[in-house]
Amino acid sequence: MNELPANWKPPATPRTEEEKERRRSLVPILIVMGVVFALLVGSVLGALATCGSMNARPDPSFKFFSGCAVFFFGVLVLSVAWLVVSLIIKVFQYFKDSRTQ
């Protein structure tokens, strides 16, 4: 009764909460990047729509939309940096975990 078949393997260990969290950490970054990109495109289109023919008195909304476009571009750059740093951390954790096993 104590003998195991030659091809028997122990069952896989259940995933810990930490492993699940590592996998899910890229989802918020991608959501932020998608929303910010959509807002950036909307701001650029709004600025283009209100710039008019560049007469002596431009539409006051142009300044608002162009300011929003600059802001959302900055947020997009920061979210890309967040993604790069997160991927670098994941690569280092992967090599650290593979070295310890």
NULUM-967324 format. One record per atom (N, C-alpha, C, O): atom name; residue number from 1; x, y, z. Coordinates in pm, 1 decimal, padded with zeros to 6 digits. Example, Ala and Ser with C-alpha at 12.3 -4.5 7.8 and 13.67 -1.06 7.14 Angstrom:
+----+-----+----------+----------+----------+
!  a !   k !        x !        y !        z !
+----+-----+----------+----------+----------+
!  N !   1 !  01319.0 ! -00569.0 !  00780.0 !
! CA !   1 !  01230.0 ! -00450.0 !  00780.0 !
!  C !   1 !  01320.0 ! -00330.0 !  00780.0 !
!  O !   1 !  01423.6 ! -00331.9 !  00846.5 !
!  N !   2 !  01285.0 ! -00225.0 !  00708.0 !
! CA !   2 !  01367.0 ! -00106.0 !  00714.0 !
!  C !   2 !  01290.0 !  00003.0 !  00787.0 !
!  O !   2 !  01340.9 !  00113.8 !  00803.9 !
+----+-----+----------+----------+----------+
//
This chain:
+----+-----+----------+----------+----------+
!  a !   k !        x !        y !        z !
+----+-----+----------+----------+----------+
!  N !   1 !  00080.6 ! -00119.3 !  00000.0 !
! CA !   1 !  00000.0 !  00000.0 !  00000.0 !
!  C !   1 !  00085.0 !  00125.8 !  00000.0 !
!  O !   1 !  00038.6 !  00230.2 ! -00045.7 !
!  N !   2 !  00206.6 !  00119.4 !  00049.2 !
! CA !   2 !  00293.5 !  00236.7 !  00055.9 !
!  C !   2 !  00370.9 !  00260.4 ! -00071.9 !
!  O !   2 !  00437.8 !  00362.9 ! -00085.1 !
!  N !   3 !  00363.5 !  00169.2 ! -00165.3 !
! CA !   3 !  00439.8 !  00185.4 ! -00287.7 !
!  C !   3 !  00362.7 !  00272.2 ! -00386.5 !
!  O !   3 !  00242.3 !  00255.7 ! -00405.6 !
!  N !   4 !  00434.7 !  00364.7 ! -00448.4 !
! CA !   4 !  00374.9 !  00454.0 ! -00546.6 !
!  C !   4 !  00415.3 !  00411.0 ! -00686.0 !
!  O !   4 !  00523.1 !  00354.3 ! -00703.5 !
!  N !   5 !  00332.3 !  00435.9 ! -00785.3 !
! CA !   5 !  00370.6 !  00401.6 ! -00922.2 !
!  C !   5 !  00493.9 !  00481.9 ! -00964.2 !
!  O !   5 !  00521.2 !  00588.4 ! -00908.7 !
!  N !   6 !  00566.7 !  00431.0 ! -01061.0 !
! CA !   6 !  00690.8 !  00496.0 ! -01104.8 !
!  C !   6 !  00664.3 !  00631.6 ! -01170.1 !
!  O !   6 !  00749.3 !  00720.3 ! -01162.8 !
!  N !   7 !  00549.0 !  00649.6 ! -01233.2 !
! CA !   7 !  00521.0 !  00775.8 ! -01301.8 !
!  C !   7 !  00440.3 !  00873.5 ! -01215.0 !
!  O !   7 !  00390.0 !  00973.1 ! -01267.0 !
!  N !   8 !  00427.0 !  00848.0 ! -01086.7 !
! CA !   8 !  00348.6 !  00933.9 ! -00998.6 !
!  C !   8 !  00422.5 !  01063.6 ! -00972.1 !
!  O !   8 !  00543.0 !  01063.9 ! -00946.7 !
!  N !   9 !  00348.9 !  01174.1 ! -00978.1 !
! CA !   9 !  00404.2 !  01305.2 ! -00945.0 !
!  C !   9 !  00317.1 !  01367.3 ! -00837.8 !
!  O !   9 !  00195.3 !  01349.6 ! -00839.5 !
!  N !  10 !  00375.9 !  01438.4 ! -00746.0 !
! CA !  10 !  00293.0 !  01502.3 ! -00643.3 !
!  C !  10 !  00204.9 !  01609.3 ! -00705.9 !
!  O !  10 !  00241.9 !  01667.1 ! -00808.2 !
!  N !  11 !  00090.1 !  01636.6 ! -00647.2 !
! CA !  11 !  00001.9 !  01738.8 ! -00705.0 !
!  C !  11 !  00067.8 !  01876.4 ! -00700.4 !
!  O !  11 !  00150.2 !  01904.9 ! -00613.5 !
!  N !  12 !  00030.0 !  01959.7 ! -00795.0 !
! CA !  12 !  00087.0 !  02094.4 ! -00801.5 !
!  C !  12 !  00045.2 !  02172.7 ! -00677.7 !
!  O !  12 ! -00067.2 !  02160.7 ! -00628.8 !
!  N !  13 !  00137.2 !  02251.8 ! -00629.6 !
! CA !  13 !  00106.1 !  02333.6 ! -00512.6 !
!  C !  13 !  00010.9 !  02445.2 ! -00553.1 !
!  O !  13 !  00025.7 !  02503.5 ! -00660.4 !
!  N !  14 ! -00084.7 !  02474.6 ! -00469.6 !
! CA !  14 ! -00176.9 !  02583.6 ! -00504.3 !
!  C !  14 ! -00103.0 !  02716.7 ! -00505.7 !
!  O !  14 ! -00008.3 !  02737.9 ! -00429.9 !
!  N !  15 ! -00147.4 !  02804.3 ! -00592.0 !
! CA !  15 ! -00083.3 !  02935.3 ! -00603.2 !
!  C !  15 ! -00108.8 !  03016.3 ! -00476.8 !
!  O !  15 ! -00219.1 !  03018.3 ! -00422.2 !
!  N !  16 ! -00004.9 !  03081.5 ! -00433.3 !
! CA !  16 ! -00019.8 !  03168.5 ! -00317.7 !
!  C !  16 ! -00076.7 !  03302.2 ! -00363.0 !
!  O !  16 ! -00078.7 !  03332.9 ! -00482.2 !
!  N !  17 ! -00121.9 !  03379.4 ! -00268.9 !
! CA !  17 ! -00176.4 !  03511.3 ! -00300.7 !
!  C !  17 ! -00068.5 !  03601.3 ! -00360.4 !
!  O !  17 ! -00097.5 !  03685.1 ! -00445.7 !
!  N !  18 !  00054.3 !  03584.3 ! -00316.2 !
! CA !  18 !  00163.3 !  03667.0 ! -00368.4 !
!  C !  18 !  00187.7 !  03638.8 ! -00516.8 !
!  O !  18 !  00210.0 !  03731.6 ! -00594.6 !
!  N !  19 !  00183.7 !  03511.8 ! -00556.2 !
! CA !  19 !  00202.0 !  03477.4 ! -00696.8 !
!  C !  19 !  00087.0 !  03531.4 ! -00781.5 !
!  O !  19 !  00109.4 !  03579.4 ! -00892.7 !
!  N !  20 ! -00036.2 !  03523.9 ! -00729.8 !
! CA !  20 ! -00149.7 !  03578.0 ! -00802.8 !
!  C !  20 ! -00136.5 !  03729.2 ! -00818.0 !
!  O !  20 ! -00169.2 !  03784.6 ! -00922.9 !
!  N !  21 ! -00088.8 !  03795.4 ! -00713.7 !
! CA !  21 ! -00074.4 !  03941.2 ! -00718.1 !
!  C !  21 !  00032.9 !  03981.8 ! -00819.1 !
!  O !  21 !  00017.8 !  04083.0 ! -00887.5 !
!  N !  22 !  00138.4 !  03906.2 ! -00829.2 !
! CA !  22 !  00243.4 !  03937.9 ! -00926.4 !
!  C !  22 !  00189.1 !  03932.9 ! -01068.8 !
!  O !  22 !  00224.6 !  04016.8 ! -01151.6 !
!  N !  23 !  00104.9 !  03836.9 ! -01097.2 !
! CA !  23 !  00049.5 !  03824.0 ! -01232.2 !
!  C !  23 ! -00049.1 !  03935.6 ! -01263.7 !
!  O !  23 ! -00056.7 !  03981.2 ! -01377.8 !
!  N !  24 ! -00124.4 !  03979.7 ! -01164.3 !
! CA !  24 ! -00227.0 !  04080.0 ! -01187.7 !
!  C !  24 ! -00173.5 !  04221.7 ! -01185.2 !
!  O !  24 ! -00248.8 !  04314.2 ! -01215.5 !
!  N !  25 ! -00049.3 !  04243.3 ! -01151.2 !
! CA !  25 !  00000.2 !  04379.4 ! -01132.8 !
!  C !  25 !  00015.3 !  04456.0 ! -01264.4 !
!  O !  25 !  00025.4 !  04578.6 ! -01261.6 !
!  N !  26 !  00017.1 !  04389.1 ! -01377.9 !
! CA !  26 !  00026.6 !  04459.5 ! -01505.8 !
!  C !  26 ! -00108.4 !  04509.2 ! -01555.8 !
!  O !  26 ! -00113.9 !  04600.9 ! -01637.7 !
!  N !  27 ! -00215.0 !  04451.1 ! -01508.4 !
! CA !  27 ! -00348.5 !  04489.3 ! -01555.5 !
!  C !  27 ! -00379.9 !  04635.8 ! -01524.4 !
!  O !  27 ! -00426.9 !  04706.1 ! -01613.9 !
!  N !  28 ! -00356.7 !  04685.6 ! -01402.7 !
! CA !  28 ! -00385.9 !  04827.3 ! -01377.7 !
!  C !  28 ! -00303.6 !  04922.1 ! -01464.2 !
!  O !  28 ! -00351.9 !  05027.8 ! -01504.7 !
!  N !  29 ! -00180.3 !  04884.1 ! -01491.9 !
! CA !  29 ! -00095.3 !  04969.3 ! -01576.1 !
!  C !  29 ! -00154.3 !  04978.9 ! -01716.2 !
!  O !  29 ! -00162.3 !  05087.7 ! -01773.3 !
!  N !  30 ! -00195.2 !  04866.5 ! -01770.7 !
! CA !  30 ! -00251.5 !  04866.1 ! -01905.6 !
!  C !  30 ! -00384.3 !  04940.6 ! -01911.8 !
!  O !  30 ! -00414.7 !  05005.2 ! -02012.1 !
!  N !  31 ! -00463.7 !  04931.7 ! -01804.8 !
! CA !  31 ! -00589.8 !  05006.6 ! -01800.7 !
!  C !  31 ! -00561.6 !  05156.2 ! -01799.6 !
!  O !  31 ! -00624.6 !  05232.2 ! -01873.1 !
!  N !  32 ! -00467.3 !  05198.4 ! -01716.6 !
! CA !  32 ! -00432.1 !  05340.5 ! -01709.7 !
!  C !  32 ! -00381.4 !  05389.0 ! -01845.0 !
!  O !  32 ! -00419.7 !  05496.7 ! -01890.8 !
!  N !  33 ! -00295.6 !  05310.1 ! -01909.0 !
! CA !  33 ! -00241.8 !  05351.6 ! -02038.2 !
!  C !  33 ! -00352.0 !  05363.9 ! -02143.3 !
!  O !  33 ! -00350.2 !  05457.3 ! -02223.5 !
!  N !  34 ! -00447.1 !  05271.9 ! -02144.0 !
! CA !  34 ! -00555.9 !  05278.5 ! -02241.0 !
!  C !  34 ! -00645.5 !  05399.5 ! -02219.5 !
!  O !  34 ! -00681.8 !  05467.8 ! -02315.3 !
!  N !  35 ! -00681.5 !  05426.5 ! -02094.3 !
! CA !  35 ! -00768.9 !  05540.1 ! -02065.0 !
!  C !  35 ! -00697.9 !  05671.9 ! -02094.4 !
!  O !  35 ! -00756.8 !  05763.0 ! -02152.6 !
!  N !  36 ! -00572.1 !  05681.7 ! -02054.4 !
! CA !  36 ! -00497.3 !  05805.6 ! -02078.1 !
!  C !  36 ! -00477.5 !  05828.5 ! -02227.1 !
!  O !  36 ! -00483.6 !  05942.5 ! -02273.1 !
!  N !  37 ! -00454.1 !  05722.6 ! -02303.1 !
! CA !  37 ! -00438.7 !  05738.2 ! -02447.2 !
!  C !  37 ! -00568.2 !  05789.0 ! -02510.0 !
!  O !  37 ! -00565.4 !  05875.7 ! -02597.3 !
!  N !  38 ! -00681.4 !  05734.9 ! -02465.5 !
! CA !  38 ! -00810.3 !  05780.7 ! -02518.2 !
!  C !  38 ! -00834.3 !  05928.0 ! -02483.3 !
!  O !  38 ! -00881.7 !  06004.6 ! -02567.1 !
!  N !  39 ! -00801.8 !  05967.2 ! -02360.5 !
! CA !  39 ! -00817.6 !  06107.3 ! -02320.5 !
!  C !  39 ! -00722.1 !  06198.3 ! -02397.2 !
!  O !  39 ! -00757.7 !  06311.0 ! -02431.5 !
!  N !  40 ! -00601.1 !  06149.8 ! -02424.2 !
! CA !  40 ! -00504.9 !  06228.1 ! -02501.3 !
!  C !  40 ! -00554.9 !  06251.5 ! -02643.3 !
!  O !  40 ! -00547.1 !  06362.9 ! -02695.1 !
!  N !  41 ! -00605.8 !  06146.6 ! -02705.4 !
! CA !  41 ! -00658.9 !  06160.7 ! -02841.7 !
!  C !  41 ! -00776.9 !  06257.4 ! -02842.4 !
!  O !  41 ! -00788.2 !  06340.9 ! -02932.0 !
!  N !  42 ! -00864.9 !  06246.4 ! -02742.8 !
! CA !  42 ! -00977.7 !  06338.1 ! -02734.5 !
!  C !  42 ! -00934.7 !  06482.0 ! -02714.7 !
!  O !  42 ! -00994.1 !  06573.0 ! -02772.6 !
!  N !  43 ! -00832.9 !  06503.6 ! -02634.4 !
! CA !  43 ! -00783.0 !  06639.7 ! -02612.3 !
!  C !  43 ! -00719.6 !  06697.6 ! -02738.2 !
!  O !  43 ! -00738.9 !  06815.0 ! -02769.5 !
!  N !  44 ! -00644.9 !  06616.3 ! -02809.2 !
! CA !  44 ! -00582.8 !  06663.4 ! -02932.8 !
!  C !  44 ! -00689.9 !  06696.0 ! -03036.0 !
!  O !  44 ! -00681.7 !  06798.3 ! -03103.9 !
!  N !  45 ! -00789.9 !  06610.0 ! -03048.0 !
! CA !  45 ! -00897.9 !  06637.9 ! -03142.3 !
!  C !  45 ! -00976.9 !  06762.1 ! -03101.3 !
!  O !  45 ! -01018.6 !  06839.9 ! -03187.1 !
!  N !  46 ! -00997.6 !  06781.0 ! -02972.0 !
! CA !  46 ! -01065.0 !  06901.4 ! -02924.4 !
!  C !  46 ! -00984.6 !  07026.3 ! -02953.4 !
!  O !  46 ! -01040.6 !  07129.1 ! -02991.4 !
!  N !  47 ! -00853.1 !  07018.3 ! -02935.7 !
! CA !  47 ! -00767.9 !  07133.5 ! -02965.3 !
!  C !  47 ! -00769.4 !  07164.4 ! -03114.7 !
!  O !  47 ! -00773.4 !  07280.9 ! -03154.3 !
!  N !  48 ! -00766.1 !  07061.0 ! -03196.8 !
! CA !  48 ! -00769.7 !  07083.6 ! -03341.3 !
!  C !  48 ! -00904.1 !  07141.3 ! -03385.5 !
!  O !  48 ! -00909.6 !  07222.1 ! -03478.3 !
!  N !  49 ! -01010.8 !  07100.7 ! -03320.2 !
! CA !  49 ! -01142.8 !  07149.5 ! -03357.6 !
!  C !  49 ! -01164.8 !  07294.9 ! -03316.8 !
!  O !  49 ! -01241.9 !  07366.5 ! -03380.7 !
!  N !  50 ! -01097.8 !  07338.4 ! -03211.1 !
! CA !  50 ! -01119.7 !  07475.0 ! -03161.7 !
!  C !  50 ! -01013.2 !  07572.9 ! -03207.0 !
!  O !  50 ! -01023.9 !  07692.1 ! -03178.4 !
!  N !  51 ! -00911.0 !  07525.9 ! -03276.7 !
! CA !  51 ! -00806.4 !  07619.9 ! -03317.9 !
!  C !  51 ! -00855.9 !  07712.1 ! -03428.9 !
!  O !  51 ! -00801.8 !  07821.2 ! -03447.2 !
!  N !  52 ! -00957.0 !  07670.1 ! -03502.4 !
! CA !  52 ! -01016.2 !  07754.1 ! -03606.1 !
!  C !  52 ! -00916.6 !  07784.4 ! -03716.1 !
!  O !  52 ! -00831.0 !  07702.5 ! -03749.5 !
!  N !  53 ! -00929.3 !  07901.7 ! -03770.8 !
! CA !  53 ! -00840.5 !  07941.2 ! -03880.0 !
!  C !  53 ! -00723.2 !  08024.2 ! -03830.4 !
!  O !  53 ! -00658.5 !  08094.6 ! -03908.0 !
!  N !  54 ! -00696.8 !  08015.6 ! -03703.3 !
! CA !  54 ! -00586.3 !  08091.1 ! -03640.6 !
!  C !  54 ! -00600.5 !  08241.3 ! -03665.4 !
!  O !  54 ! -00505.0 !  08308.7 ! -03704.0 !
!  N !  55 ! -00719.9 !  08291.3 ! -03642.9 !
! CA !  55 ! -00742.6 !  08434.8 ! -03659.0 !
!  C !  55 ! -00685.8 !  08510.8 ! -03538.7 !
!  O !  55 ! -00619.9 !  08451.2 ! -03453.5 !
!  N !  56 ! -00709.9 !  08636.3 ! -03531.6 !
! CA !  56 ! -00651.4 !  08720.2 ! -03427.4 !
!  C !  56 ! -00700.5 !  08679.6 ! -03288.3 !
!  O !  56 ! -00625.7 !  08690.5 ! -03191.2 !
!  N !  57 ! -00824.7 !  08633.2 ! -03277.6 !
! CA !  57 ! -00879.0 !  08595.4 ! -03147.8 !
!  C !  57 ! -00911.4 !  08446.3 ! -03148.0 !
!  O !  57 ! -01021.3 !  08407.4 ! -03187.3 !
!  N !  58 ! -00817.1 !  08362.4 ! -03104.8 !
! CA !  58 ! -00846.7 !  08218.7 ! -03103.8 !
!  C !  58 ! -00951.5 !  08185.7 ! -02997.0 !
!  O !  58 ! -00971.9 !  08260.4 ! -02901.3 !
!  N !  59 ! -01015.5 !  08074.0 ! -03016.7 !
! CA !  59 ! -01117.7 !  08026.8 ! -02923.9 !
!  C !  59 ! -01052.9 !  07999.8 ! -02787.4 !
!  O !  59 ! -00946.8 !  07937.4 ! -02782.7 !
!  N !  60 ! -01113.5 !  08045.0 ! -02675.3 !
! CA !  60 ! -01054.9 !  08019.5 ! -02543.2 !
!  C !  60 ! -01049.0 !  07870.9 ! -02508.3 !
!  O !  60 ! -00969.7 !  07830.4 ! -02423.3 !
!  N !  61 ! -01131.4 !  07790.4 ! -02572.5 !
! CA !  61 ! -01128.3 !  07646.9 ! -02545.5 !
!  C !  61 ! -00999.6 !  07582.1 ! -02596.0 !
!  O !  61 ! -00959.7 !  07476.7 ! -02546.4 !
!  N !  62 ! -00935.3 !  07644.0 ! -02693.4 !
! CA !  62 ! -00810.9 !  07587.6 ! -02747.4 !
!  C !  62 ! -00705.2 !  07575.9 ! -02638.2 !
!  O !  62 ! -00634.5 !  07475.4 ! -02630.4 !
!  N !  63 ! -00694.5 !  07677.6 ! -02554.7 !
! CA !  63 ! -00595.5 !  07675.9 ! -02446.4 !
!  C !  63 ! -00626.4 !  07562.0 ! -02348.9 !
!  O !  63 ! -00535.4 !  07493.6 ! -02302.1 !
!  N !  64 ! -00753.8 !  07542.3 ! -02318.7 !
! CA !  64 ! -00793.6 !  07434.1 ! -02228.2 !
!  C !  64 ! -00757.9 !  07297.7 ! -02287.1 !
!  O !  64 ! -00695.3 !  07215.3 ! -02220.4 !
!  N !  65 ! -00798.1 !  07274.0 ! -02412.9 !
! CA !  65 ! -00772.3 !  07144.3 ! -02475.4 !
!  C !  65 ! -00623.3 !  07118.1 ! -02495.0 !
!  O !  65 ! -00577.6 !  07005.1 ! -02478.4 !
!  N !  66 ! -00547.8 !  07221.2 ! -02530.0 !
! CA !  66 ! -00404.0 !  07200.5 ! -02547.9 !
!  C !  66 ! -00336.5 !  07174.4 ! -02413.4 !
!  O !  66 ! -00242.1 !  07095.7 ! -02405.6 !
!  N !  67 ! -00384.0 !  07239.7 ! -02307.9 !
! CA !  67 ! -00330.7 !  07210.8 ! -02174.2 !
!  C !  67 ! -00361.0 !  07069.1 ! -02130.5 !
!  O !  67 ! -00276.5 !  07001.9 ! -02071.4 !
!  N !  68 ! -00482.9 !  07023.5 ! -02160.0 !
! CA !  68 ! -00519.7 !  06884.8 ! -02128.4 !
!  C !  68 ! -00433.9 !  06786.0 ! -02207.4 !
!  O !  68 ! -00392.6 !  06682.6 ! -02155.0 !
!  N !  69 ! -00407.8 !  06819.0 ! -02333.8 !
! CA !  69 ! -00325.9 !  06729.0 ! -02416.5 !
!  C !  69 ! -00185.0 !  06717.9 ! -02359.5 !
!  O !  69 ! -00128.7 !  06608.6 ! -02355.6 !
!  N !  70 ! -00128.3 !  06827.8 ! -02316.1 !
! CA !  70 !  00006.1 !  06825.0 ! -02256.3 !
!  C !  70 !  00004.1 !  06744.4 ! -02126.5 !
!  O !  70 !  00094.0 !  06664.2 ! -02101.3 !
!  N !  71 ! -00098.4 !  06766.0 ! -02044.6 !
! CA !  71 ! -00109.7 !  06692.2 ! -01917.7 !
!  C !  71 ! -00121.6 !  06542.1 ! -01942.8 !
!  O !  71 ! -00051.0 !  06463.0 ! -01880.3 !
!  N !  72 ! -00211.0 !  06502.3 ! -02034.2 !
! CA !  72 ! -00231.0 !  06360.0 ! -02060.0 !
!  C !  72 ! -00108.9 !  06296.9 ! -02126.6 !
!  O !  72 ! -00082.1 !  06178.4 ! -02106.6 !
!  N !  73 ! -00035.4 !  06373.8 ! -02204.6 !
! CA !  73 !  00088.8 !  06320.7 ! -02260.9 !
!  C !  73 !  00188.9 !  06292.6 ! -02148.4 !
!  O !  73 !  00258.0 !  06190.7 ! -02150.8 !
!  N !  74 !  00196.8 !  06381.7 ! -02051.0 !
! CA !  74 !  00284.8 !  06358.5 ! -01936.5 !
!  C !  74 !  00243.9 !  06236.2 ! -01856.6 !
!  O !  74 !  00328.6 !  06157.8 ! -01813.8 !
!  N !  75 !  00113.7 !  06220.1 ! -01836.4 !
! CA !  75 !  00065.2 !  06102.2 ! -01763.9 !
!  C !  75 !  00094.1 !  05975.4 ! -01843.5 !
!  O !  75 !  00126.7 !  05872.3 ! -01784.7 !
!  N !  76 !  00082.7 !  05981.2 ! -01975.2 !
! CA !  76 !  00114.0 !  05865.2 ! -02058.6 !
!  C !  76 !  00261.5 !  05828.8 ! -02048.2 !
!  O !  76 !  00295.9 !  05710.8 ! -02041.0 !
!  N !  77 !  00347.8 !  05927.7 ! -02047.4 !
! CA !  77 !  00491.2 !  05901.6 ! -02032.2 !
!  C !  77 !  00518.9 !  05837.8 ! -01896.1 !
!  O !  77 !  00598.0 !  05744.0 ! -01886.2 !
!  N !  78 !  00453.8 !  05888.4 ! -01791.7 !
! CA !  78 !  00473.2 !  05829.7 ! -01658.7 !
!  C !  78 !  00420.3 !  05687.1 ! -01651.6 !
!  O !  78 !  00480.6 !  05603.1 ! -01584.9 !
!  N !  79 !  00309.7 !  05657.9 ! -01718.1 !
! CA !  79 !  00256.7 !  05521.6 ! -01715.0 !
!  C !  79 !  00345.5 !  05425.2 ! -01794.3 !
!  O !  79 !  00357.0 !  05308.2 ! -01757.9 !
!  N !  80 !  00407.5 !  05472.7 ! -01900.9 !
! CA !  80 !  00503.6 !  05388.7 ! -01973.8 !
!  C !  80 !  00625.1 !  05361.4 ! -01885.5 !
!  O !  80 !  00676.7 !  05249.6 ! -01883.8 !
!  N !  81 !  00671.0 !  05463.0 ! -01812.2 !
! CA !  81 !  00783.1 !  05443.0 ! -01719.4 !
!  C !  81 !  00744.0 !  05343.3 ! -01610.3 !
!  O !  81 !  00824.9 !  05259.3 ! -01570.8 !
!  N !  82 !  00620.4 !  05352.6 ! -01561.8 !
! CA !  82 !  00569.3 !  05259.1 ! -01461.4 !
!  C !  82 !  00570.0 !  05116.9 ! -01516.3 !
!  O !  82 !  00607.0 !  05023.1 ! -01445.6 !
!  N !  83 !  00529.7 !  05100.8 ! -01640.7 !
! CA !  83 !  00529.4 !  04969.2 ! -01704.1 !
!  C !  83 !  00670.9 !  04914.1 ! -01717.8 !
!  O !  83 !  00695.0 !  04796.8 ! -01689.4 !
!  N !  84 !  00763.8 !  04997.7 ! -01760.9 !
! CA !  84 !  00902.5 !  04953.0 ! -01778.8 !
!  C !  84 !  00963.5 !  04911.0 ! -01645.5 !
!  O !  84 !  01027.7 !  04806.3 ! -01636.8 !
!  N !  85 !  00943.8 !  04991.7 ! -01542.0 !
! CA !  85 !  00997.7 !  04957.6 ! -01409.9 !
!  C !  85 !  00934.0 !  04829.5 ! -01357.8 !
!  O !  85 !  01002.5 !  04745.5 ! -01299.5 !
!  N !  86 !  00803.8 !  04813.8 ! -01378.3 !
! CA !  86 !  00735.2 !  04693.2 ! -01333.5 !
!  C !  86 !  00788.1 !  04569.3 ! -01406.1 !
!  O !  86 !  00807.1 !  04464.4 ! -01344.5 !
!  N !  87 !  00811.4 !  04581.2 ! -01535.6 !
! CA !  87 !  00865.9 !  04467.4 ! -01610.4 !
!  C !  87 !  01008.9 !  04433.2 ! -01567.4 !
!  O !  87 !  01045.7 !  04316.0 ! -01559.5 !
!  N !  88 !  01088.4 !  04535.7 ! -01540.0 !
! CA !  88 !  01225.0 !  04510.6 ! -01491.9 !
!  C !  88 !  01221.1 !  04438.0 ! -01358.1 !
!  O !  88 !  01297.8 !  04344.3 ! -01336.1 !
!  N !  89 !  01132.1 !  04480.7 ! -01268.6 !
! CA !  89 !  01119.9 !  04414.9 ! -01138.9 !
!  C !  89 !  01074.9 !  04270.4 ! -01157.3 !
!  O !  89 !  01125.6 !  04180.9 ! -01089.7 !
!  N !  90 !  00980.5 !  04246.6 ! -01248.1 !
! CA !  90 !  00933.3 !  04110.2 ! -01272.1 !
!  C !  90 !  01044.2 !  04020.8 ! -01326.9 !
!  O !  90 !  01053.8 !  03903.9 ! -01289.6 !
!  N !  91 !  01127.5 !  04075.2 ! -01414.7 !
! CA !  91 !  01237.9 !  03996.6 ! -01469.7 !
!  C !  91 !  01337.1 !  03960.9 ! -01359.9 !
!  O !  91 !  01383.0 !  03846.9 ! -01352.7 !
!  N !  92 !  01370.5 !  04057.0 ! -01274.3 !
! CA !  92 !  01462.9 !  04028.2 ! -01164.3 !
!  C !  92 !  01403.4 !  03926.8 ! -01067.1 !
!  O !  92 !  01475.2 !  03839.4 ! -01018.3 !
!  N !  93 !  01273.9 !  03936.6 ! -01038.0 !
! CA !  93 !  01209.5 !  03839.1 ! -00949.9 !
!  C !  93 !  01208.5 !  03700.9 ! -01013.1 !
!  O !  93 !  01227.2 !  03600.7 ! -00944.1 !
!  N !  94 !  01186.8 !  03694.8 ! -01144.1 !
! CA !  94 !  01185.7 !  03565.4 ! -01212.4 !
!  C !  94 !  01322.4 !  03498.2 ! -01201.7 !
!  O !  94 !  01331.2 !  03379.7 ! -01169.4 !
!  N !  95 !  01429.5 !  03574.1 ! -01228.8 !
! CA !  95 !  01562.8 !  03515.2 ! -01220.2 !
!  C !  95 !  01600.9 !  03481.9 ! -01076.6 !
!  O !  95 !  01670.7 !  03383.4 ! -01052.5 !
!  N !  96 !  01556.8 !  03561.4 ! -00982.7 !
! CA !  96 !  01584.0 !  03534.2 ! -00842.0 !
!  C !  96 !  01512.6 !  03407.1 ! -00798.3 !
!  O !  96 !  01570.9 !  03323.1 ! -00729.8 !
!  N !  97 !  01385.2 !  03392.7 ! -00838.2 !
! CA !  97 !  01309.3 !  03273.6 ! -00802.2 !
!  C !  97 !  01363.2 !  03149.0 ! -00872.4 !
!  O !  97 !  01365.5 !  03041.5 ! -00812.5 !
!  N !  98 !  01405.9 !  03161.0 ! -00996.0 !
! CA !  98 !  01459.0 !  03043.5 ! -01067.2 !
!  C !  98 !  01593.6 !  03001.7 ! -01012.9 !
!  O !  98 !  01628.9 !  02883.9 ! -01017.5 !
!  N !  99 !  01670.1 !  03098.1 ! -00960.8 !
! CA !  99 !  01800.5 !  03065.3 ! -00903.3 !
!  C !  99 !  01785.3 !  02994.9 ! -00768.7 !
!  O !  99 !  01866.2 !  02908.6 ! -00734.6 !
!  N ! 100 !  01681.8 !  03031.2 ! -00691.5 !
! CA ! 100 !  01663.0 !  02968.4 ! -00559.7 !
!  C ! 100 !  01603.9 !  02829.3 ! -00570.2 !
!  O ! 100 !  01617.8 !  02749.9 ! -00477.2 !
!  N ! 101 !  01538.3 !  02797.5 ! -00681.2 !
! CA ! 101 !  01476.0 !  02663.7 ! -00695.2 !
!  C ! 101 !  01571.2 !  02568.0 ! -00751.9 !
!  O ! 101 !  01537.4 !  02451.2 ! -00771.1 !
+----+-----+----------+----------+----------+
//
